[in-house]
Amino acid sequence: MKKTIIAAVICMLFALVPIQPTETTFNILYGIIGVLFSVGMSLIIAFNSSNIVNPYLKKQLRENMHKVRNNFLFIFFFCSLYYIGFSLLKEEWKQIDIVKNENIHIYCTWAMSVLSILVYSVIAIISNYIQIQQFYEDIEDKIHKEA
C-alpha cells in the first residue's frame, strides 16, 4: 500500500510537467497494458493447486492469487476508464488548474495525467507478475517441503 501511494504521488508530480505527448504514445502504452493484462490473467487462470495437499496452504495460496487477480482487474479497469475518458474529452480538458493566482500558476495537463497513469499501470502490472512468480516459487518450495 505504501508503494502504491508513493507511486501515485510521483505520477501526480509527473503530471505537472507541461509537455504534450502524442496520441500514438497513448495508443502504444494502452496496447502494452492490454497485452500485459491478458497474459497476467492467463497465468492466474492457469493456476493449478491440485498438487497441494495441505488445505491451509491451498487456501492461503488461492487467496493470494485472488488478490493479484483483483489487482489486475482494478488496474486494467481504471486504466481503461481513464484512457477512454481522455479519448472522448481530450479537446475539452486541455489543462486542469490546481493553483492559479497572480503569483503562481500550477496546472496539470490532462494528457500528462493520462500518460502518468498508463506508465504507472505498466509498472504495477509488472509488479504483479513478480508476485505471481513468487507464488509459484512458494508453491514449489512447499510441495518439496511436504514431500
DSSP file (Angstrom, degrees, kcal/mol; ACC not computed):
  #  RESIDUE AA STRUCTURE BP1 BP2  ACC     N-H-->O    O-->H-N    N-H-->O    O-->H-N    TCO  KAPPA ALPHA  PHI   PSI    X-CA   Y-CA   Z-CA
    1    1 A M     >        0   0    0      0, 0.0     4,-2.1     0, 0.0     5,-0.2   0.000 360.0 360.0 360.0 -40.9    0.0    0.0    0.0
    2    2 A K  H  >  +     0   0    0      1,-0.2     4,-2.3     2,-0.2     5,-0.2   0.901 360.0  51.1 -62.7 -40.7    2.8    2.4    0.9
    3    3 A K  H  > S+     0   0    0      1,-0.2     4,-2.6     2,-0.2    -1,-0.2   0.880 108.3  52.7 -63.7 -37.9    4.4    1.7   -2.5
    4    4 A T  H  > S+     0   0    0      2,-0.2     4,-2.5     1,-0.2    -2,-0.2   0.911 109.8  47.5 -65.0 -42.7    1.1    2.5   -4.3
    5    5 A I  H  X S+     0   0    0     -4,-2.1     4,-2.3     2,-0.2    -2,-0.2   0.924 112.9  48.4 -65.3 -44.0    0.8    5.8   -2.5
    6    6 A I  H  X S+     0   0    0     -4,-2.3     4,-2.4     1,-0.2    -2,-0.2   0.924 113.1  47.9 -61.6 -44.3    4.4    6.8   -3.3
    7    7 A A  H  X S+     0   0    0     -4,-2.6     4,-2.4     1,-0.2    -2,-0.2   0.894 110.4  52.1 -64.0 -39.5    3.9    5.8   -6.9
    8    8 A A  H  X S+     0   0    0     -4,-2.5     4,-2.3     2,-0.2    -1,-0.2   0.904 110.0  48.6 -63.9 -41.0    0.6    7.8   -7.1
    9    9 A V  H  X S+     0   0    0     -4,-2.3     4,-2.4     2,-0.2    -2,-0.2   0.916 111.0  50.3 -64.5 -42.8    2.3   10.9   -5.7
   10   10 A I  H  X S+     0   0    0     -4,-2.4     4,-2.6     1,-0.2    -2,-0.2   0.905 110.0  51.0 -61.7 -40.6    5.1   10.5   -8.2
   11   11 A C  H  X S+     0   0    0     -4,-2.4     4,-2.0     2,-0.2    -2,-0.2   0.901 108.9  51.1 -63.4 -40.3    2.6   10.2  -11.0
   12   12 A M  H  X S+     0   0    0     -4,-2.3     4,-0.5     2,-0.2    -2,-0.2   0.913 112.0  46.4 -63.9 -41.2    0.8   13.3   -9.9
   13   13 A L  H >< S+     0   0    0     -4,-2.4     3,-1.2     1,-0.2     4,-0.3   0.902 110.9  52.8 -66.4 -39.7    4.1   15.2   -9.9
   14   14 A F  H >< S+     0   0    0     -4,-2.6     3,-1.4     1,-0.3    -1,-0.2   0.841 101.9  61.1 -60.8 -34.2    4.9   13.8  -13.3
   15   15 A A  H 3< S+     0   0    0     -4,-2.0    94,-1.2     1,-0.3    -1,-0.3   0.668  91.9  67.2 -69.7 -15.9    1.5   15.1  -14.5
   16   16 A L  T << S+     0   0    0     -3,-1.2    -1,-0.3    -4,-0.5    91,-0.2   0.596  72.4 107.7 -80.2 -10.2    2.6   18.6  -13.7
   17   17 A V  S <  S-     0   0    0     -3,-1.4     2,-1.9    -4,-0.3    92,-0.2  -0.556  72.9-134.6 -70.3 122.7    5.2   18.6  -16.5
   18   18 A P        +     0   0    0      0, 0.0     2,-0.3     0, 0.0    -1,-0.1  -0.410  60.3 116.6 -84.7  67.3    3.9   20.8  -19.2
   19   19 A I        -     0   0    0     -2,-1.9    93,-0.2    90,-0.1    90,-0.1  -0.873  58.3-131.2-124.3 164.3    4.5   18.7  -22.3
   20   20 A Q        -     0   0    0     -2,-0.3     2,-0.0    91,-0.1     0, 0.0  -0.889  18.4-155.7-119.8 101.0    2.1   17.2  -24.8
   21   21 A P        -     0   0    0      0, 0.0     2,-0.1     0, 0.0    90,-0.0  -0.338  27.9-104.7 -68.8 158.2    2.6   13.5  -25.7
   22   22 A T     >  -     0   0    0      1,-0.1     4,-1.3    -2,-0.0     3,-0.3  -0.383  20.8-116.2 -81.1 162.0    1.3   12.3  -29.0
   23   23 A E  H  > S+     0   0    0      1,-0.2     4,-2.4     2,-0.2     5,-0.2   0.824 115.7  61.8 -65.7 -31.4   -1.8   10.2  -29.4
   24   24 A T  H  > S+     0   0    0      1,-0.2     4,-2.6     2,-0.2    -1,-0.2   0.881  98.9  56.1 -61.3 -38.4    0.4    7.3  -30.7
   25   25 A T  H  > S+     0   0    0     -3,-0.3     4,-2.4     1,-0.2    -1,-0.2   0.924 108.9  46.2 -59.3 -45.6    2.2    7.3  -27.4
   26   26 A F  H  X S+     0   0    0     -4,-1.3     4,-2.7     1,-0.2     5,-0.2   0.919 112.4  50.2 -63.9 -44.1   -1.1    6.7  -25.6
   27   27 A N  H  X S+     0   0    0     -4,-2.4     4,-2.2     2,-0.2    -2,-0.2   0.903 111.9  47.6 -62.3 -42.2   -2.2    4.0  -28.0
   28   28 A I  H  X S+     0   0    0     -4,-2.6     4,-2.4     2,-0.2    -2,-0.2   0.941 113.6  46.9 -65.3 -47.3    1.1    2.1  -27.7
   29   29 A L  H  X S+     0   0    0     -4,-2.4     4,-2.3     1,-0.2    -2,-0.2   0.907 113.2  48.4 -62.4 -41.5    1.1    2.3  -23.9
   30   30 A Y  H  X S+     0   0    0     -4,-2.7     4,-2.3     2,-0.2    -1,-0.2   0.883 110.6  52.0 -67.3 -36.6   -2.6    1.2  -23.7
   31   31 A G  H  X S+     0   0    0     -4,-2.2     4,-2.1    -5,-0.2    -2,-0.2   0.906 109.2  50.1 -62.8 -41.8   -1.8   -1.7  -26.1
   32   32 A I  H  X S+     0   0    0     -4,-2.4     4,-2.8     1,-0.2     5,-0.2   0.915 110.3  50.2 -61.9 -43.4    1.1   -2.8  -23.9
   33   33 A I  H  X S+     0   0    0     -4,-2.3     4,-2.8     1,-0.2    -2,-0.2   0.903 108.7  52.6 -62.7 -40.8   -1.2   -2.7  -20.9
   34   34 A G  H  X S+     0   0    0     -4,-2.3     4,-2.2     2,-0.2    -1,-0.2   0.909 112.0  44.9 -61.5 -42.6   -3.8   -4.8  -22.7
   35   35 A V  H  X S+     0   0    0     -4,-2.1     4,-2.4     2,-0.2     5,-0.3   0.935 114.4  48.3 -67.3 -46.3   -1.3   -7.4  -23.6
   36   36 A L  H  X S+     0   0    0     -4,-2.8     4,-2.5     1,-0.2    -2,-0.2   0.901 112.1  50.6 -60.9 -40.6    0.2   -7.5  -20.1
   37   37 A F  H  X S+     0   0    0     -4,-2.8     4,-2.7    -5,-0.2     5,-0.2   0.940 111.4  46.6 -62.7 -47.8   -3.3   -7.7  -18.6
   38   38 A S  H  X S+     0   0    0     -4,-2.2     4,-1.8     1,-0.2    -2,-0.2   0.892 114.3  46.9 -66.6 -38.8   -4.3  -10.7  -20.8
   39   39 A V  H  X S+     0   0    0     -4,-2.4     4,-2.1     2,-0.2    -1,-0.2   0.923 113.2  49.8 -66.6 -43.1   -1.1  -12.6  -20.2
   40   40 A G  H  X S+     0   0    0     -4,-2.5     4,-2.0    -5,-0.3    -2,-0.2   0.908 110.5  48.7 -62.3 -42.8   -1.3  -11.9  -16.5
   41   41 A M  H  X S+     0   0    0     -4,-2.7     4,-2.8     1,-0.2    -1,-0.2   0.865 108.7  54.9 -66.5 -34.1   -4.9  -13.1  -16.3
   42   42 A S  H  X S+     0   0    0     -4,-1.8     4,-2.2    -5,-0.2    -2,-0.2   0.911 107.3  49.9 -63.4 -41.4   -3.9  -16.2  -18.3
   43   43 A L  H  < S+     0   0    0     -4,-2.1     4,-0.3     2,-0.2    -2,-0.2   0.902 113.4  46.2 -62.3 -40.5   -1.3  -17.0  -15.7
   44   44 A I  H >< S+     0   0    0     -4,-2.0     3,-1.1     1,-0.2    -2,-0.2   0.916 112.9  48.3 -69.9 -42.9   -3.8  -16.6  -12.9
   45   45 A I  H 3< S+     0   0    0     -4,-2.8    -1,-0.2     1,-0.3    -2,-0.2   0.858 108.8  54.8 -65.7 -34.6   -6.5  -18.6  -14.6
   46   46 A A  T 3< S+     0   0    0     -4,-2.2    -1,-0.3    -5,-0.2    -2,-0.2   0.523  78.6 126.4 -77.4  -4.4   -3.9  -21.4  -15.3
   47   47 A F    <   -     0   0    0     -3,-1.1     2,-0.5    -4,-0.3    -3,-0.1  -0.344  42.4-167.6 -57.9 127.5   -3.1  -21.6  -11.6
   48   48 A N        +     0   0    0      1,-0.1     3,-0.3    -2,-0.1    -2,-0.1  -0.971  20.7 175.5-125.7 117.6   -3.4  -25.2  -10.5
   49   49 A S    >   +     0   0    0     -2,-0.5     3,-1.4     1,-0.2    -1,-0.1   0.167  50.5 109.3-104.9  18.0   -3.4  -26.1   -6.8
   50   50 A S  T 3  S+     0   0    0      1,-0.3    -1,-0.2     8,-0.0     8,-0.0   0.753  73.8  58.7 -67.8 -23.4   -4.2  -29.8   -7.3
   51   51 A N  T 3  S+     0   0    0     -3,-0.3     2,-0.6     2,-0.0    -1,-0.3   0.578  86.7  91.7 -80.1  -8.7   -0.6  -30.8   -6.2
   52   52 A I    <   +     0   0    0     -3,-1.4    91,-0.0     1,-0.2    -3,-0.0  -0.781  47.5 176.2 -93.8 120.9   -1.0  -29.1   -2.9
   53   53 A V        +     0   0    0     -2,-0.6    -1,-0.2    90,-0.0     3,-0.0   0.825  55.2  90.7 -91.1 -37.0   -2.3  -31.4   -0.2
   54   54 A N     >  -     0   0    0      1,-0.2     4,-2.5     2,-0.1     5,-0.2  -0.481  64.1-155.9 -66.6 115.5   -2.2  -29.1    2.8
   55   55 A P  H  > S+     0   0    0      0, 0.0     4,-2.3     0, 0.0     5,-0.2   0.851  91.6  51.9 -65.5 -34.0   -5.7  -27.4    3.0
   56   56 A Y  H  > S+     0   0    0      2,-0.2     4,-2.4     1,-0.2     5,-0.2   0.939 112.7  44.8 -65.8 -46.0   -4.4  -24.4    4.9
   57   57 A L  H  > S+     0   0    0      2,-0.2     4,-2.6     1,-0.2     5,-0.2   0.904 112.4  52.1 -63.4 -42.5   -1.6  -23.8    2.3
   58   58 A K  H  X S+     0   0    0     -4,-2.5     4,-2.2     1,-0.2    -1,-0.2   0.922 111.5  46.8 -60.1 -45.0   -4.0  -24.3   -0.6
   59   59 A K  H  X S+     0   0    0     -4,-2.3     4,-2.4     2,-0.2    -2,-0.2   0.914 112.4  50.1 -63.7 -43.6   -6.4  -21.7    0.9
   60   60 A Q  H  X S+     0   0    0     -4,-2.4     4,-2.1     1,-0.2    -2,-0.2   0.919 111.9  46.8 -62.4 -45.4   -3.7  -19.2    1.5
   61   61 A L  H  X S+     0   0    0     -4,-2.6     4,-2.4     2,-0.2    -1,-0.2   0.890 111.7  51.1 -66.3 -39.1   -2.3  -19.5   -2.0
   62   62 A R  H  X S+     0   0    0     -4,-2.2     4,-2.4    -5,-0.2    -1,-0.2   0.917 109.4  50.8 -63.7 -42.0   -5.7  -19.2   -3.6
   63   63 A E  H  X S+     0   0    0     -4,-2.4     4,-2.0     1,-0.2    -2,-0.2   0.913 110.5  49.5 -61.2 -42.1   -6.4  -16.1   -1.5
   64   64 A N  H  X S+     0   0    0     -4,-2.1     4,-2.1     1,-0.2    -1,-0.2   0.908 110.9  49.0 -64.1 -41.5   -3.1  -14.6   -2.7
   65   65 A M  H  X S+     0   0    0     -4,-2.4     4,-2.7     1,-0.2    -1,-0.2   0.873 109.2  53.2 -65.9 -35.7   -3.9  -15.3   -6.3
   66   66 A H  H  X S+     0   0    0     -4,-2.4     4,-2.7     2,-0.2    -1,-0.2   0.880 107.2  52.0 -65.6 -37.0   -7.3  -13.8   -5.9
   67   67 A K  H  X S+     0   0    0     -4,-2.0     4,-2.1     2,-0.2    -2,-0.2   0.926 111.6  46.0 -63.4 -44.1   -5.7  -10.6   -4.5
   68   68 A V  H  X S+     0   0    0     -4,-2.1     4,-2.7     2,-0.2    -2,-0.2   0.915 112.5  51.3 -65.3 -42.1   -3.4  -10.4   -7.6
   69   69 A R  H  X S+     0   0    0     -4,-2.7     4,-2.6     1,-0.2    -2,-0.2   0.937 111.0  47.6 -58.9 -47.4   -6.3  -11.1   -9.9
   70   70 A N  H  X S+     0   0    0     -4,-2.7     4,-2.6     1,-0.2    -1,-0.2   0.866 110.8  52.1 -62.9 -36.0   -8.4   -8.4   -8.3
   71   71 A N  H  X S+     0   0    0     -4,-2.1     4,-2.7     2,-0.2     5,-0.2   0.924 109.5  49.2 -65.5 -44.3   -5.4   -6.0   -8.6
   72   72 A F  H  X S+     0   0    0     -4,-2.7     4,-2.6     1,-0.2     5,-0.2   0.938 113.0  47.4 -57.3 -48.0   -5.0   -6.8  -12.3
   73   73 A L  H  X S+     0   0    0     -4,-2.6     4,-2.7     1,-0.2     5,-0.2   0.914 112.9  48.2 -62.5 -43.7   -8.7   -6.2  -12.8
   74   74 A F  H  X S+     0   0    0     -4,-2.6     4,-2.9     2,-0.2     5,-0.3   0.941 112.9  47.7 -62.6 -47.5   -8.7   -2.9  -10.9
   75   75 A I  H  X S+     0   0    0     -4,-2.7     4,-2.6     1,-0.2     5,-0.2   0.937 115.7  44.1 -59.9 -47.3   -5.6   -1.6  -12.7
   76   76 A F  H  X S+     0   0    0     -4,-2.6     4,-2.6    -5,-0.2     5,-0.2   0.906 115.1  48.2 -67.9 -40.6   -7.0   -2.5  -16.2
   77   77 A F  H  X S+     0   0    0     -4,-2.7     4,-2.7    -5,-0.2     5,-0.2   0.946 115.4  44.1 -63.5 -47.9  -10.5   -1.2  -15.4
   78   78 A F  H  X S+     0   0    0     -4,-2.9     4,-2.4    -5,-0.2    -2,-0.2   0.915 115.5  48.1 -63.2 -43.6   -9.1    2.1  -14.0
   79   79 A C  H  X S+     0   0    0     -4,-2.6     4,-2.6    -5,-0.3    -1,-0.2   0.911 113.2  47.8 -63.7 -43.3   -6.6    2.5  -16.9
   80   80 A S  H  X S+     0   0    0     -4,-2.6     4,-2.9    -5,-0.2     5,-0.3   0.916 111.9  49.8 -64.5 -43.8   -9.3    1.7  -19.5
   81   81 A L  H  X S+     0   0    0     -4,-2.7     4,-2.5    -5,-0.2    -2,-0.2   0.926 113.9  45.1 -60.7 -45.7  -11.7    4.2  -17.9
   82   82 A Y  H  X S+     0   0    0     -4,-2.4     4,-2.4    -5,-0.2    -2,-0.2   0.911 114.4  48.5 -65.0 -43.9   -9.1    6.9  -17.8
   83   83 A Y  H  X S+     0   0    0     -4,-2.6     4,-2.5     2,-0.2    -2,-0.2   0.918 113.8  45.8 -64.6 -44.9   -7.9    6.2  -21.4
   84   84 A I  H  X S+     0   0    0     -4,-2.9     4,-2.1     2,-0.2     5,-0.2   0.914 112.1  52.2 -65.5 -42.2  -11.5    6.2  -22.8
   85   85 A G  H  X S+     0   0    0     -4,-2.5     4,-2.4    -5,-0.3    -2,-0.2   0.917 111.2  47.2 -58.6 -43.5  -12.3    9.3  -20.9
   86   86 A F  H  X S+     0   0    0     -4,-2.4     4,-1.5     1,-0.2    -2,-0.2   0.919 109.7  53.1 -64.1 -43.0   -9.2   11.0  -22.3
   87   87 A S  H  < S+     0   0    0     -4,-2.5    -1,-0.2     1,-0.2    -2,-0.2   0.864 116.9  38.6 -60.9 -36.0  -10.1    9.8  -25.8
   88   88 A L  H  < S+     0   0    0     -4,-2.1    -1,-0.2     1,-0.1    -2,-0.2   0.826 128.3  29.8 -83.1 -32.7  -13.6   11.3  -25.6
   89   89 A L  H >X S+     0   0    0     -4,-2.4     4,-2.0    -5,-0.2     3,-0.8   0.267  78.9 112.6-114.5  10.9  -12.8   14.5  -23.7
   90   90 A K  T 3< S+     0   0    0     -4,-1.5    -1,-0.1     1,-0.3    21,-0.1   0.810  81.2  49.8 -60.6 -30.3   -9.2   15.5  -24.7
   91   91 A E  T 34 S+     0   0    0     -3,-0.2     3,-0.3     1,-0.2    -1,-0.3   0.802 112.8  46.8 -76.5 -28.0  -10.3   18.6  -26.6
   92   92 A E  T <4 S+     0   0    0     -3,-0.8     2,-0.6     1,-0.2    -2,-0.2   0.805 114.1  44.8 -84.8 -30.1  -12.5   19.8  -23.7
   93   93 A W     <  +     0   0    0     -4,-2.0    17,-0.3     1,-0.2    -1,-0.2  -0.639  59.5 151.8-117.1  73.1   -9.9   19.3  -20.8
   94   94 A K  S    S-     0   0    0     -2,-0.6    16,-1.2    -3,-0.3    17,-0.5   0.913  73.9  -1.0 -69.2 -41.6   -6.6   20.6  -22.1
   95   95 A Q  E     -A  109   0A   0     14,-0.2     2,-0.6    -3,-0.2    14,-0.2  -0.995  59.8-140.7-148.9 153.4   -5.4   21.5  -18.6
   96   96 A I  E     -A  108   0A   0     12,-3.3    12,-2.8    -2,-0.3     2,-0.4  -0.964  22.6-137.2-115.5 118.2   -6.6   21.4  -15.1
   97   97 A D  E     +A  107   0A   0     -2,-0.6    10,-0.3    10,-0.2     3,-0.2  -0.617  25.6 173.3 -77.3 126.2   -5.7   24.4  -12.9
   98   98 A I  E    S+     0   0A   0      8,-2.7     2,-0.4    -2,-0.4     9,-0.2   0.862  75.6   5.8 -95.9 -52.8   -4.5   23.4   -9.5
   99   99 A V  E    S+A  106   0A   0      7,-2.2     7,-3.1     2,-0.1    -1,-0.4  -0.994  70.8 170.1-133.0 126.7   -3.4   26.8   -8.1
  100  100 A K  E     +A  105   0A   0     -2,-0.4     2,-0.3     5,-0.2     5,-0.2  -0.892  19.3 124.0-142.8 109.8   -3.9   29.9  -10.1
  101  101 A N  S    S-     0   0    0      3,-2.6    -2,-0.1    -2,-0.4     0, 0.0  -0.818  73.6 -79.0-145.3-170.9   -3.3   33.4   -8.7
  102  102 A E  S    S+     0   0    0     -2,-0.3     3,-0.1     1,-0.2    -2,-0.0   0.748 126.0  39.1 -70.4 -21.4   -1.3   36.4   -9.7
  103  103 A N  S    S+     0   0    0      1,-0.2     2,-0.4     0, 0.0    -1,-0.2   0.782 122.1  21.8 -96.4 -31.0    2.0   34.9   -8.2
  104  104 A I        -     0   0    0      2,-0.0    -3,-2.6     0, 0.0     2,-0.4  -0.988  49.8-167.9-143.8 145.6    1.8   31.3   -9.2
  105  105 A H  E     +A  100   0A   0     -2,-0.4     2,-0.5    -5,-0.2    -5,-0.2  -0.890  13.2 175.2-136.5 105.5    0.1   29.1  -11.7
  106  106 A I  E     +A   99   0A   0     -7,-3.1    -8,-2.7    -2,-0.4    -7,-2.2  -0.947  13.8 162.6-111.5 126.2    0.3   25.3  -11.1
  107  107 A Y  E     -A   97   0A   0     -2,-0.5     2,-0.5   -10,-0.3   -10,-0.2  -0.944  31.8-137.6-141.1 162.0   -1.6   23.2  -13.5
  108  108 A C  E     -A   96   0A   0    -12,-2.8   -12,-3.3    -2,-0.3     2,-0.3  -0.981  21.1-134.4-120.2 126.9   -1.8   19.6  -14.7
  109  109 A T  E  >  -A   95   0A   0    -94,-1.2     4,-2.0    -2,-0.5   -14,-0.2  -0.647  13.1-134.7 -80.7 140.4   -2.2   18.8  -18.3
  110  110 A W  H  > S+     0   0    0    -16,-1.2     4,-2.2   -17,-0.3     5,-0.2   0.885 105.2  54.4 -59.5 -40.5   -4.9   16.1  -19.0
  111  111 A A  H  > S+     0   0    0    -17,-0.5     4,-2.6     1,-0.2    -1,-0.2   0.909 108.7  46.7 -63.7 -43.5   -2.5   14.4  -21.4
  112  112 A M  H  > S+     0   0    0    -97,-0.2     4,-2.5     2,-0.2    -1,-0.2   0.840 109.6  55.4 -69.4 -32.0    0.3   14.1  -18.9
  113  113 A S  H  X S+     0   0    0     -4,-2.0     4,-1.9   -98,-0.3    -2,-0.2   0.940 111.3  43.5 -62.8 -46.9   -2.1   12.9  -16.2
  114  114 A V  H  X S+     0   0    0     -4,-2.2     4,-2.6     2,-0.2    -2,-0.2   0.920 113.2  52.5 -64.7 -43.9   -3.2   10.0  -18.6
  115  115 A L  H  X S+     0   0    0     -4,-2.6     4,-2.6     1,-0.2     5,-0.2   0.909 109.0  49.6 -58.9 -42.8    0.4    9.3  -19.5
  116  116 A S  H  X S+     0   0    0     -4,-2.5     4,-2.5     1,-0.2    -1,-0.2   0.885 110.9  49.6 -66.3 -37.2    1.4    9.0  -15.9
  117  117 A I  H  X S+     0   0    0     -4,-1.9     4,-2.4     2,-0.2    -2,-0.2   0.912 111.9  48.8 -66.2 -41.6   -1.5    6.7  -15.1
  118  118 A L  H  X S+     0   0    0     -4,-2.6     4,-2.0     2,-0.2    -2,-0.2   0.921 113.0  46.4 -64.3 -44.2   -0.6    4.5  -18.1
  119  119 A V  H  X S+     0   0    0     -4,-2.6     4,-2.1     1,-0.2    -2,-0.2   0.926 113.0  50.1 -64.3 -44.0    3.1    4.3  -17.1
  120  120 A Y  H  X S+     0   0    0     -4,-2.5     4,-2.8    -5,-0.2    -2,-0.2   0.897 108.2  54.1 -59.7 -40.3    2.1    3.6  -13.5
  121  121 A S  H  X S+     0   0    0     -4,-2.4     4,-2.6     2,-0.2     5,-0.2   0.897 106.4  51.0 -63.3 -41.3   -0.2    0.8  -14.8
  122  122 A V  H  X S+     0   0    0     -4,-2.0     4,-2.2     2,-0.2    -1,-0.2   0.938 113.1  46.1 -60.4 -45.8    2.6   -0.9  -16.7
  123  123 A I  H  X S+     0   0    0     -4,-2.1     4,-2.1     1,-0.2    -2,-0.2   0.908 112.9  49.8 -64.0 -42.1    4.8   -0.8  -13.6
  124  124 A A  H  X S+     0   0    0     -4,-2.8     4,-1.8     2,-0.2    -1,-0.2   0.889 110.4  49.6 -65.5 -39.7    2.1   -2.1  -11.4
  125  125 A I  H  X S+     0   0    0     -4,-2.6     4,-1.9     2,-0.2    -1,-0.2   0.904 110.3  50.4 -67.1 -40.4    1.2   -5.0  -13.7
  126  126 A I  H  X S+     0   0    0     -4,-2.2     4,-1.8     1,-0.2    -2,-0.2   0.894 107.9  54.1 -63.4 -38.6    4.9   -5.9  -13.9
  127  127 A S  H  X S+     0   0    0     -4,-2.1     4,-1.7     1,-0.2    -1,-0.2   0.885 106.5  52.0 -60.8 -38.7    5.0   -5.9  -10.1
  128  128 A N  H  X S+     0   0    0     -4,-1.8     4,-2.4     2,-0.2    -1,-0.2   0.861 104.4  56.3 -66.6 -35.3    2.0   -8.3  -10.1
  129  129 A Y  H  X S+     0   0    0     -4,-1.9     4,-2.5     1,-0.2    -1,-0.2   0.912 105.7  51.4 -60.1 -41.3    4.0  -10.6  -12.5
  130  130 A I  H  X S+     0   0    0     -4,-1.8     4,-2.2     1,-0.2    -1,-0.2   0.895 108.9  51.1 -63.3 -39.4    6.8  -10.7   -9.9
  131  131 A Q  H  X S+     0   0    0     -4,-1.7     4,-2.3     2,-0.2    -2,-0.2   0.915 109.3  50.2 -63.0 -42.5    4.2  -11.6   -7.2
  132  132 A I  H  X S+     0   0    0     -4,-2.4     4,-2.4     2,-0.2    -2,-0.2   0.920 109.7  50.5 -62.1 -43.7    2.8  -14.4   -9.4
  133  133 A Q  H  X S+     0   0    0     -4,-2.5     4,-2.2     1,-0.2    -1,-0.2   0.913 109.9  50.8 -60.1 -42.2    6.4  -15.7   -9.9
  134  134 A Q  H  X S+     0   0    0     -4,-2.2     4,-2.6     2,-0.2    -1,-0.2   0.886 108.2  52.7 -63.0 -39.3    6.9  -15.6   -6.1
  135  135 A F  H  X S+     0   0    0     -4,-2.3     4,-2.6     2,-0.2    -2,-0.2   0.930 109.5  48.5 -61.0 -45.8    3.7  -17.6   -5.6
  136  136 A Y  H  X S+     0   0    0     -4,-2.4     4,-2.3     1,-0.2    -2,-0.2   0.894 112.4  48.6 -63.1 -39.4    4.8  -20.3   -8.0
  137  137 A E  H  X S+     0   0    0     -4,-2.2     4,-2.6     2,-0.2    -1,-0.2   0.901 110.9  50.7 -66.7 -40.0    8.2  -20.5   -6.3
  138  138 A D  H  X S+     0   0    0     -4,-2.6     4,-2.6     2,-0.2     5,-0.2   0.908 110.0  50.3 -62.1 -42.2    6.5  -20.7   -2.8
  139  139 A I  H  X S+     0   0    0     -4,-2.6     4,-2.5     2,-0.2     5,-0.2   0.944 111.4  47.7 -61.1 -48.2    4.2  -23.5   -4.1
  140  140 A E  H  X S+     0   0    0     -4,-2.3     4,-2.1     1,-0.2    -2,-0.2   0.923 113.3  48.0 -60.4 -45.3    7.2  -25.4   -5.4
  141  141 A D  H  X S+     0   0    0     -4,-2.6     4,-2.0     1,-0.2    -1,-0.2   0.907 113.9  46.3 -62.1 -42.7    9.2  -25.0   -2.2
  142  142 A K  H  X S+     0   0    0     -4,-2.6     4,-2.1     2,-0.2    -1,-0.2   0.827 109.8  53.3 -74.1 -31.1    6.2  -26.0    0.0
  143  143 A I  H  X S+     0   0    0     -4,-2.5     4,-1.5    -5,-0.2    -1,-0.2   0.917 111.8  46.2 -66.5 -41.8    5.4  -29.0   -2.1
  144  144 A H  H  < S+     0   0    0     -4,-2.1    -2,-0.2    -5,-0.2    -1,-0.2   0.873 112.0  51.9 -66.4 -35.8    9.1  -30.2   -1.8
  145  145 A K  H  < S+     0   0    0     -4,-2.0    -1,-0.2     1,-0.2    -2,-0.2   0.878 110.9  46.9 -67.7 -38.2    8.9  -29.5    1.9
  146  146 A E  H  <        0   0    0     -4,-2.1    -1,-0.2     1,-0.2    -2,-0.2   0.770 360.0 360.0 -74.2 -26.4    5.7  -31.6    2.3
  147  147 A A     <        0   0    0     -4,-1.5    -1,-0.2    -5,-0.1    -2,-0.2   0.484 360.0 360.0 -75.3 360.0    7.1  -34.5    0.3
